[in-house]
């Protein structure tokens, strides 16, 4: 609780928007890209922020390079990745978000 994640592409403040192709897990901090495009090539950095009581602290990760080779057309078998806590509880009428990812090409 109190921890949030954002990702940068190349430099601050070029934050990556969560859209139909890109998703940032607020559980793990991972960035998922459904279908990479040439414009995704670049240097990525995670920006984590903690909000505890009235104190906010942020930190950047080191940059990681993503290079896309035009000839890279690897095929992946269908796979569903889901990580749920051993026990998940919700109160009636309470909103719950569960993360589940489908992979494959």
C-alpha atoms as one frame of an Amber mdcrd trajectory, in Angstrom:
protein
   0.000   0.000   0.000   1.151   3.509  -0.739   3.485   2.443  -3.569   2.883
   3.428  -7.196   4.813   2.817 -10.422   5.265   4.762 -13.656   7.621   4.083
 -16.558   9.683   6.532 -18.624  10.842   6.149 -22.202  14.244   7.725 -22.915
  14.099  10.718 -20.546  12.088  12.538 -17.903   9.191  13.467 -18.200   8.286
  11.122 -21.089   5.997   8.886 -19.029   4.473   5.918 -20.834   0.676   6.105
 -20.856  -1.285   2.980 -19.993  -3.347   2.272 -23.080  -4.682  -0.740 -24.960
  -1.138  -1.825 -25.850   0.776  -0.987 -22.669  -0.005  -1.801 -19.062   1.858
  -1.052 -15.816   1.139  -3.471 -12.975   0.599  -1.556  -9.750   1.132  -4.862
  -7.924   4.577  -5.775  -9.289   5.681  -2.581 -11.055   6.216  -4.526 -14.287
   5.630  -2.896 -17.664   3.819  -5.071 -20.216   3.672  -4.260 -23.929   1.073
  -6.296 -25.825   2.562  -5.752 -29.287   5.883  -3.992 -29.713   6.314  -1.404
 -32.437   9.388   0.369 -33.798   8.512   3.411 -31.663   8.989   1.248 -28.533
  12.748   1.098 -29.122  14.605   3.087 -26.485  15.727   3.300 -22.881  13.207
   2.459 -20.163  13.297   3.429 -16.487  10.840   2.678 -13.691   9.773   5.571
 -11.453   8.529   4.282  -8.090   6.838   6.532  -5.557   5.943   5.689  -1.969
   3.282   7.571  -0.061   3.501   6.875   3.663   1.633   9.127   6.053   2.467
  12.650   4.874   5.836  11.746   3.316   6.317  11.073  -0.395   9.570   9.660
  -1.790  10.383   8.750  -5.383  13.233   6.887  -7.035  14.251   6.079 -10.618
  15.630   2.703 -11.660  18.617   2.436 -13.996  17.729   2.597 -17.664  17.238
  -0.667 -19.585  17.535  -0.703 -23.370  14.853  -2.238 -25.619  16.010  -2.911
 -29.178  13.665  -4.403 -31.729  15.099  -6.413 -34.609  12.949  -6.292 -37.739
  13.660  -9.961 -38.431  12.588 -11.053 -34.936   9.242 -12.722 -35.482   9.365
 -15.370 -32.787   6.200 -17.325 -32.205   5.031 -18.084 -28.669   2.485 -20.705
 -27.637  -0.666 -19.446 -25.890  -0.169 -19.046 -22.151  -2.193 -17.431 -19.360
  -0.185 -15.896 -16.513  -2.058 -15.127 -13.331  -0.611 -14.437  -9.899  -3.223
 -14.133  -7.234  -2.540 -14.015  -3.503  -3.231 -17.315  -1.721  -6.219 -15.681
  -0.007  -8.124 -12.882  -1.685 -11.041 -11.262   0.120 -13.504  -8.580  -0.880
 -16.477  -7.030   0.846 -19.840  -7.050  -0.884 -20.049  -4.041  -3.176 -16.279
  -3.416  -3.002 -14.337  -3.072  -6.273 -11.575  -5.645  -6.802  -8.857  -5.605
  -9.465  -7.158  -8.871 -10.452  -4.275  -8.940 -12.927  -4.190 -11.701 -15.545
  -2.094 -11.690 -18.709  -2.437 -13.734 -21.888   0.685 -14.357 -23.951   1.138
 -15.862 -27.390   1.523 -15.085 -31.053
